[in-house]
Amino acid sequence: MSEETKFYVVDKRVLPEIFVKVMKVKSMMESGAFPSVSKALETVGISRTAYYKYKDHIFETSDSSIGKTVIIALGLMDEKGVLSNVLNVISSSGANILTINQTIPINKIANVTVSISVGEPDISSLMEEIAAIEGVIALKIIARE
């Protein structure tokens, strides 16, 4: 994974307005208040392009995430020990591994989805540790409960 990948917690008061609006649309969609993304985007006043550019890269963090499930998608090199190293980092962080799904490696890259129950709201340090593992070439939080 790139050395440039970092995770930060930022006070929303200093974020550009687009990030706050993307989070509002995500919240609207999760609540079921809107039947389509288009309606939510129209209500909030942002473009579809802006929403899809940022929606997978911005998440809300709060104390209510304690004991919640987080699903992480990874791209791993098909090399001995890479998945084991990832699982060891997750386990040593105190998170509970709930499920592991791995595809057959194609072009020496395996796609892996891991769902974990996190005990603390700070998932960013765990993500940084995973990103630093040799053989991890992609990492993304795809869902939070």
N, C-alpha and C positions, 0 to 999 in steps of 0.2 A: 504494500500500500504506500502511496505517496507520503513523503515526510510532511507535505503541506496540509494534510488532513488534521484538523483540530476541531474540538467542540468547545463552545463557550456558553455561559449563561449570561444573558444581557437583559438589563432592565428595559421593559417595553417602552418606557418613556423616551429612550434615546434611539430606538429603532426607527428606520425609515417607515413611513406610513404603510407602504406596500406589504411589509411583513405582518403588521398588525391586521391588515385587511385579509391577507391569506389565512391567518389563524381564525379570523371571524368566519370565513367561508367554510373552513374545515369543521369548525364547531357547529355551524348550521347544518352541514351535511351529516355529521355524526348524530345530531339530535333528531334527524328525520323531519325537521321543520320544512325542508324544501324538497320537492320531488326530483329536481334536477340541479346539476351544477350551474347550468346557464342561469336559472332563476336566482340562485344565491349570488352569483357573480354580478348580475344586474343590480340586485338589491344593495350590495356592498359597494359597487362602482369600480370594479377592476376588470381587466381583460382576461380572457381565457388563457392567453399566452403567459401573462404574468403569473397567474395562479399555478399553472402546470410547471412553470420554471422553478418555483419555490416550494410547492406543497410537500415534496418529499424531503426537504432539507430544513424545515423549521418545525419545532415541537414545543408544546407548552410543558413546563416542568413545575410541579407543585408538590406540597406535602401529601396531597391525595394520591400520589403515585406510589406511596409506600405499600409494598406487598402487591403490586400490580404486575400484570404480564406485559412483557416487551418482546416483540418478535424482530429478530435481526436477520437480514439477508447478507450472505457473504459470498464472495468469489474467492476460491482457494486454489492454489497451485496443487496439482496432483502429485504431491511429494509426501513421502513417509513422515508422519509426525505433525503435519500442519494442523489438521483438525484436532488432534489430541492436545496440541499446545493451546488452541483456542478454547477448548473445553476446560482445560486446566486453569486458564486465566479467569474464565467465567466462574468456575467453582471456587477458586481462591478468593474471589471478590465477595463471596457470601451469597451470591445469587443462586437460586435453585433452577437447574436445567429441567424443563418440562418435556420438550420434544426436540428431536433432531431429525431433519430430513435432508438427504443428500442425493443429488442427481449423479448419474454415471458421468465421469469426466469426459468432456469433449474438448479437443485441442488442448489437453493437459490442464483444463480448468474445471473444477467441480463447483456447482452452485449448492450452497448449504443454507438452510433456514433453521434457526435455533429459536425456540421460545423459552423465555426465562421468567421466573418470578423474582422481581428485584425487591430487596429489603430496604433499600435507601433510595431517595429521590435523585441522587446524583449518578445518572447513567453515563454522563459525559466522560468521567475518568475511566470507566470500564471500556467505553468505546475507543478511547485513546490507547489503552493498553492492548486491545485487540488489534487496532490498526498498526501497531508497532511490530506485530509478530511477522517474522519472515515467512513469505508465502501467502499472506493475505493481500489480495489485489483489489478487492472491492468490499465495501462495508456500508450498510445503510439500515437505519431503523425503519421498518415498514409498517409497524402497528404498535399501538400502546393501548392498554385497557385501563 
